[in-house]
Amino acid sequence: MTRKTLYLHQPIPFFAYKWSLFKKEESILWLYTNIYCYMIKASAREADQVIVQTEWLRERVSDILPLARDKIVVERPAIKTIDVGGSKCIDGLKGKHKLFYPASEMIYKNH
C-alpha cells in the first residue's frame, strides 16, 4: 500500500482575513481562499500525513479540516549553523555573503 503525504506550504486558505474578489490586488487571494481550499481539503482527507512548516498553520489546519491532530506534522526546514567568532552563521557560507530570499510582493506576505 502506498502512503500519501501532503506538504502544505500555502497558508492563504487558512487566514481569517476575508479577501475581496472585487479588489485587483486581492482577487487571486479570494480564489485561493474560496476555491483552492477545497482541493487542499480533498487532498488532506486522502493523505496519511500532512506536513506544515509552522505551529500556527498546524493549529489553523486542525481547526478547519476534520483531521486527527497527530496526522498534521510540523517540519521546519533544517538549516545547519556553526559558531564563528561568537556569532551563529549558516554552515557553508564563508566571507561576506548576502542571503537572498525571493518572494512575491503579494499583500498577504506583509513585506
ABEGO torsion letter per residue (X at the ends): XBBBBBBBABAAAABABBBBAABAAAAAAAAAAAAAAAAAAAAAAABABBBBABAAAAAAAAAABBBBAAABBBBBBBBBBBBBGGBBBBBGBBEBBBBBBBBBABAAAGX
